[in-house]
Amino acid sequence: MVADAAQGVQADGQFDVIVFNESLYYIRDPAAVFARCRQSLSPQGIMVVCMFRTYLARQLWKKLRAFGMEELTTVSISNELGFSSTLRVYANSRLTARAADTR
């Protein structure tokens, strides 16, 4: 599914994967969109975020950390032209909470 980030999607817990590929810094209120999308993740869902390494991206990474999602992995990507990006995969915190409940 492709949706307008500003409009949102009414799909609480319906998605296994949500991807933001070089897009969060183009959204007027990225933290609000991230929060809305997080609600759309299934309990075992993951969110994949990729952003160029810029000042704005560094500020957005700080805001995303505040959501308390578990960071599963971080990958640095560079090309021969010198462009660098960071890709992070986050687990829905409900996944972490459910795993702890089963112990």
Sequence and secondary structure as in RCSB ss.txt:
>XXXX:A:sequence
MVADAAQGVQADGQFDVIVFNESLYYIRDPAAVFARCRQSLSPQGIMVVCMFRTYLARQLWKKLRAFGMEELTTV
SISNELGFSSTLRVYANSRLTARAADTR
>XXXX:A:secstr
    TTT    TT EEEEEEES GGGSSSHHHHHHHHHHHEEEEEEEEEEEESSHHHHHHHHHHHTT  EEEEEE
EEE TTS EEEEEEEE HHHHHHHHHT 
